[in-house]
Amino acid sequence: MKERIVKWLLVTGFIFCLPITIIMSVYANEGHLADGARQWLKADLQVNAEQDLSDHIGVTKISVRDPEQPVDLRILQQRYPEMFFLQGPTDQKRIALTFDDGPDPRFSNDVLDVLKQYNVPATFFVLGSKAVANPEIVKRMQNEGHVIGNHTYAHPNLVEEADLGTLEREVTRTEDALNEIIGYRTKLFRPPYGFLYNELVEKLGKMNYNVIAWDIDSLDWQEDPPEVIASRVVDNIHPGAIILMHDGAESTGDRTNTILSLQQIIPKLQEQGYEFVTVPELLGIPFEK
């Protein structure tokens, strides 16, 4: 009899407790669900609040394109062979000296003196701002048989600017300034830093320019000793070479070693049978529009 009573109590207790367990479990799950819902609602409210704040202060989300990158000069030459040049014909021992970033009254006249000493013509890619400030040096370049090219007005990084309008303003302003000084509109352009990409080259083509790059870089802007600068040129020379040098510098820059290196470069290459010519002579292209 006792055993039956005990069994009955156990069964009754189990039946009685089961609904409570289920109810507690449900409430517990509902608590987790409620917490999740609250977290989602909180996040949603935060996003909406941030959006409302953005709308209130006039901030809108825009898709930002990847910044432009300079295209390798060799690739641009392959893409635009009719207007983009790295070097001239290799069947004759003719080469072209080119100078950027002038006219600079501290150094340009000394460069011109060395060129005159050895009877060497060169091509000067000048900045419009410096040409306006030093027109007499530009006129001397022209009078002594050198060719003038366009190197923009203020030497911007055209790729960083990534704006065709900036390119057009820089080039046109320089072209107009040079025309006032030398009496013609140059057809030769060299980009600051050698930085361009496809659309910029195409815009220059529409503006009736040839783009002149180089295939021997003296790196003279690093202001290494003259013999180091000269070695970079002489050791890498080849027929048709276009050599990059600088007759201008920033306020703290010094082109003295460039001038001294020319006194080594020119006679050594002349002894090897090389003839110095201007870029348009080397390439067989016009220098004016």
N, C-alpha and C positions, 0 to 999 in steps of 0.2 A: 504493500500500500504506500509506504514511504517513497519507494523508488518511482512510483507512478506520479506522486505529487511533485517530486523534484523535476521529473521530465516535463510535466505540464507547465511548471513555472519557467523552465528554460525555453520551451517553445514559445510561450506567451511573451516572454521578454524579448526574444529575437524578433517576433512579429511586430511588437510595439516599437522597438528601436529602429527598425529598418527604414520606415518613412522619415524619421528624424535625420538619419544619416544621409539619406538621399537629398532631403531638403537642405541640410547644411552644405553638402557638396555642391548643390545647385547654386546656393548663395555664394559659396566660395568662388565658383567659376564665374558667376555674374560679377563678382568683385574684380576678378582679373580682366574680364571683358570691359567692365566699366573703367578700370584704370587705363586699358588700351585705348578706349574711346576718348577718355579725357586727354591722353597724350596726343592722339591724332587731332582732336579738336584744338588743343593748345598750339600745336604746330601750324594748323591751318589758320588759326587766328593770327599767329605771328607773321606768317607769309602775307596774309591780307593786310595786316597793319603796316608791314614794310612797303607793300605795294601802294597802300593809301598814302603813306609818307612820301614815297617817290613821286606819286601823282601830285601831291600837294606842293612839293618843291620844284616840280617841273623836270624831274629826272626820268628819262625813258630808257628802256633797254634797247640797245642796238646791236646788230651783228657786226663785229669788227673783223675786217679781212686781215689775212696774214700780211705782215709788212713786206714790201718789195726787197729783194736782195740783188746785189750786183751780179751781172752775168759775166762769166769769164770772157775776156777779150777775144780769145781764139774762137769761142763759140759764136760770138757776135759777128766776127769776120766771116765765118762759114755761113751764117744766116743772111748776111747782107753784103755779099762780095762786091757789089757794084758801088758801094758808098762807104764801106768800113775797111780801113787799111791798117795792117800791122807792120808790113815791110814792102819793099819794092822788088822788082825782078832780080833774080839771082844769077843771071847770065853775064852780068858786067860788074866790075869792082867799083860800084858807085854806092855811096852811103850818104845819109842825111843826119846832120846834127840838129836837134831841136831843143828849145829852151822854154820853160814855163814860168809863170807867176810874176813876170816883170810887167812894165819896166820899173826897175828899182834903181834910184839914183846912187845907191851905195855900191852896186855891183854891175849893173848892166853896161855902163860905159867901159869898164875894165874888160868885160867879156867881149865887147865890140872891138876893143883895142887888140886883143889877142887874135880874133878872127881876121881883122885887117892885116895884122902882121904876117899871117900865113895865107892871105888871100882866099879865105874860106867863106862861102855863103852859108847861111843857116836859116832856120824857120823859127820865128818867135811866136809862141801862143801867149798873148798878153791878156791881162785883166782890164776890163773897161774902166774900173775905178782908178787904177794906177795909170792907165793911158791918159785919162782926163787930167790927172795930177801932174803928169810928166810927158806932155806931148812932144817936147823937143827930142826926147830919147827915141820915141817912136818914129819921128821923122828921120832921125839919124839912121835907125835900122833900115828904113826904106831907102834912103839916099845911098847907103853903102851896099845895096844889092840883096838885102835880106827880105824874106817874105813874112808877112804878118798874118797870124791866125787868131781866132776867137777862143778865149778860155773862160768865158762868162764874165759878168761884171764884178761879182764879189766872192767868187770861189765857193759856192755852196755845194753841199753833198746832194746831188740831184736825186740819188736813189733814196736817201733819207727823206728828202722833201716829197718825193713820190707825187709830183704834181706837174702836169704838162704846162700849166699856166706859168709856173715859176721858171721852167726851162725857157719858155718863149720870151718872157720878160728879160731874163738874164742875157740871153743871146741877142735879142733885138736891141736892147739898150747898148750893149757893147758894139754891135755892128754899126749902129748909128754914130756912136762916139768915134769909132775908128774911121768911118767914112768922112767925118769932119776933119780928121787929121791927115789921112793918107790919100783921100780922094777916091777910094773904091770900097766896095762891100766885099769883104773876104768871104770865100767859099769854104774855108778850112776851119774845123772845130775840133777842139780837144777837151774832153770832159775833166773837171776837177777830180783828182784821185783815180782817174780812169774808171769811174763808176757810172754804169749805164745799165738799162734793161731794155727789152724789146720795144716797148711803146715809146720810150725816149728816143731811141735810134730812128724809129719810123717817123716821129715828129720832126727830127732834124732833117730827115730826107725830104719831108714836105716843105721844109724851110729852105731847101736847095743847098744843103751843106754836105760836104764829105767829112766823115769822122776819121781823125788821124790818131791812131794809138802808137805803139812802139813795140819792138821786140828785144831791145837791149836797154836795161834800166841801170843807170850809173849809181843809183841810190845816193846821189851826192847830198841830198837833204839830210842824211845822217851825219854829215860833216866829218867823215872819216879823213885820214891823211890823204894828200893828193895822190900818192902812189897807189893807194888802195882804190880810190875812185878810178884812176886811169887803168888799173889792172882789170877792173870789172868790164870796161869797154874793150880794151885791146885784146884780152884773152877770149872774148866771146864774139869778136867781130866776124862778119861774113858779108858777102856781096848782097846788096839790097837792104842792109840794116837801117832801121830808124832808131836813133839813139836819144834817150830821154835824159835831159839835164835841166838845171834851174838857174836862171839869172836873177830871180826874185826870192824873197824870203819874208817871213813874219818879222815883227819888230825885234825879236830876240835872236833871229836866225842869222847865219853868217855864210856867205857863199865864196869866201876867200879861197878855200880849198878847191872849189869848182874851177875858179880862174886858174889856179896853179896846175890843176890836173889837165886842163886844156893844153898847156904848154908841153905836156908829155904826150897826150893822146894824138894831137894833130900831126906832129912830125913823125911819130912812130908809124901811124897809118899811111901817111904819104909815102914813107920809105917802103912800105909794103905794096905800093902801087894803087892805093885806094884814092878815088876822086870824091871830094865832098861836093854835094849838090843840094839844092833846096828840095823840100818834100814834093812840090808839084813837078819839078824836073824829074825826080826819081820815079814818081808814079805815072807821069804823063797825064796829069789832070790840070784843069785851070785853077788859079788861085783867087780869082775874083768872079763875082756873079755877073 
